């Protein structure tokens, strides 16, 4: 049976740089990420984060994972949702989480 990779689409909001992410389990606890976006910083992240181990994705406290560190080195904005989307896709692909939608909604009160 062929394994189906996890695919995620992200509309990050006001910047307008939509992004697609594919996570595919390579071997054991290794995941390959394919990240596509018109954003130059995200393109740098895509180059840096092509293949990651479980500990690079989820093995450390918030803000200390390899993927989040790479995002900082690529000068992503602190509120950019792409690193989190990459982590969610990788977690689901590695069997560490269920693939469920994530939403941030602004509410008028």
Secondary structure, DSSP 8 states (H G I E B T S, - for coil): -----EEEEE--STT---EEEEEEEEETTEEEEEEEES-HHHHHHHHHTSEEEHHHHTSS-TT-SHHHHHHHHTT--TT-SHHHHHHHHHHHHTTSS------------
